[in-house]
């Protein structure tokens, strides 16, 4: 806004002499006088003491500060041990996924080496790489592809983002610079521009790139557009047309990263642009599959002792689907959840299986007795008639400390069996559902909330399993043998194999529950035709196979009923089940606008107030920016600057009994106004020079 217009609106003079500043220059003193004392030397801790202090400050004592130092250290050591094991599993899984990506890498590399403008009918050789939400895998793919081409001295890969391409000249300049710096660095780029013979060319002239390609003997120059869908279609068309005209001098190959589909991407481009390209489509493994495998590795492993609860699991996968997070980001979120559990939960020390001397602490026993799961345990003991045991758990600390590890170990085993049951359900769904099958994470969310046993997924699974033919049932039993450790499964599998050997020539067997085993009978009663369905006569092999199906269904029902329990009903689930959503959600899905608006509207939610009375309205004790923001909230879409100044001045004038300095208040007003403008809350109005326009509304 114009300064003169603002001063006129505020009723101030335009005399520039009133705002001139005076500055005093004082040169530094290089030496000290004779009688001046030397400056005091700063005390510096030794390396050993600094390391000890750092070790002591990893975790803080809990239980109102009364937790033993040994217990604090045990929590930290256990966190490091458990997460290192999980990290090794995740890294091993990532290595497997990189091997899977290696197949795509070799295919893309083979395509780049084998194609040329001649093989592509004069068009630009183009590799379309569909990545979906797995953006990080494309970065790894391009990095490894660049390393392969540079190591064999065939060429290099130039990665271009949509932000690097505002216009054609800047795009060409960035491509030339990235090509040279990729192999020679920034110094090599400057040297290349200086040492080049002939007339000096502009930075976006492709003759520079042509000279560099000839000097290096480059056979393949891959231009990778990582987020090609974010590029302006017109700019992309001009860029590709230019590349097409230089194909006889520069060996261009274009690699386009696509997040949606080839059809949608092609539909956005003009036909003239599509006609310039010819190549092949490649697909990188989806990140969602990778994230699900990481989650299954962490949760369903038989050696797991700490699990993520339903709320945390839901938050993890919500963030993954909403923000297209990479597997690396997912791992960091899981690590933060582990750290939060051990940092803020004193019961996490129980996961270290410590000696009773470490656990003999009245505050820890009191914390255990205040758990909701402990209350449920005592109620169950009383209902079952173990009143003495319940009384000892309530009154005897030594008895509680002795019994706690037993319950903890037993309930951890039940958690392991629960996730084993989730894997059983997931395996059965692969053979019983033809539509979209839920993954392990979806089933885990239902299991952690206790809803899976009575869900429609399990009911439909059993109904469909009864109609499986002998071939599918045989494959299902083989799969269950690797998950369920039960002699009953082995016996059923052996009996089915014997039956199939005897009926090898009759084809797949079907049970009596199959729709093909029912017949429709027609009867005439009082000159009316009635249709009735009945069971067809089953052969001896079909009857035997039906009995086998019944045994499989009964075994699965018993197994799932026993293992799919509600974790919230287990004693000490607060120690081995982390289910606090807020730390994870607030850290990895912050709301900066909400926090800024709250800080401006109610600043003493964050600041310490010198007054004992909580201030709910506008007050001069609040920061000037907060005062002006609250006055701004009460105005309309257009704010008169003079009215805003009068209201701002009135706040300070009302609370200052001895009067207030106009120039001090004016400086506060100017500072607050500039800060609100920097926040993007207000802007200059084009309609009226003495007004401000709102550019943001609270809560939107």
Secondary structure as GFF3:
##gff-version 3
##sequence-region A 1 700
A	DSSP	alpha_helix	3	10	.	.	.	ID=ss1
A	DSSP	three_ten_helix	16	19	.	.	.	ID=ss2
A	DSSP	alpha_helix	47	56	.	.	.	ID=ss3
A	DSSP	alpha_helix	69	114	.	.	.	ID=ss4
A	DSSP	beta_strand	124	130	.	.	.	ID=ss5
A	DSSP	alpha_helix	135	151	.	.	.	ID=ss6
A	DSSP	beta_strand	155	160	.	.	.	ID=ss7
A	DSSP	three_ten_helix	162	164	.	.	.	ID=ss8
A	DSSP	alpha_helix	168	195	.	.	.	ID=ss9
A	DSSP	alpha_helix	206	216	.	.	.	ID=ss10
A	DSSP	beta_strand	220	225	.	.	.	ID=ss11
A	DSSP	three_ten_helix	228	230	.	.	.	ID=ss12
A	DSSP	alpha_helix	233	245	.	.	.	ID=ss13
A	DSSP	beta_strand	252	258	.	.	.	ID=ss14
A	DSSP	alpha_helix	262	268	.	.	.	ID=ss15
A	DSSP	alpha_helix	271	274	.	.	.	ID=ss16
A	DSSP	beta_strand	277	283	.	.	.	ID=ss17
A	DSSP	alpha_helix	287	299	.	.	.	ID=ss18
A	DSSP	beta_strand	307	308	.	.	.	ID=ss19
A	DSSP	alpha_helix	310	323	.	.	.	ID=ss20
A	DSSP	alpha_helix	327	344	.	.	.	ID=ss21
A	DSSP	three_ten_helix	346	352	.	.	.	ID=ss22
A	DSSP	alpha_helix	356	359	.	.	.	ID=ss23
A	DSSP	alpha_helix	362	369	.	.	.	ID=ss24
A	DSSP	alpha_helix	372	383	.	.	.	ID=ss25
A	DSSP	alpha_helix	387	395	.	.	.	ID=ss26
A	DSSP	alpha_helix	397	432	.	.	.	ID=ss27
A	DSSP	alpha_helix	440	448	.	.	.	ID=ss28
A	DSSP	alpha_helix	456	465	.	.	.	ID=ss29
A	DSSP	alpha_helix	470	481	.	.	.	ID=ss30
A	DSSP	alpha_helix	487	502	.	.	.	ID=ss31
A	DSSP	three_ten_helix	515	517	.	.	.	ID=ss32
A	DSSP	beta_strand	518	525	.	.	.	ID=ss33
A	DSSP	beta_strand	528	535	.	.	.	ID=ss34
A	DSSP	alpha_helix	540	563	.	.	.	ID=ss35
A	DSSP	three_ten_helix	567	569	.	.	.	ID=ss36
A	DSSP	alpha_helix	573	576	.	.	.	ID=ss37
A	DSSP	beta_strand	577	578	.	.	.	ID=ss38
A	DSSP	alpha_helix	581	588	.	.	.	ID=ss39
A	DSSP	alpha_helix	592	601	.	.	.	ID=ss40
A	DSSP	three_ten_helix	603	605	.	.	.	ID=ss41
A	DSSP	alpha_helix	624	633	.	.	.	ID=ss42
A	DSSP	beta_strand	638	640	.	.	.	ID=ss43
A	DSSP	alpha_helix	641	655	.	.	.	ID=ss44
A	DSSP	alpha_helix	662	679	.	.	.	ID=ss45
A	DSSP	beta_strand	682	684	.	.	.	ID=ss46
A	DSSP	beta_strand	691	694	.	.	.	ID=ss47
###
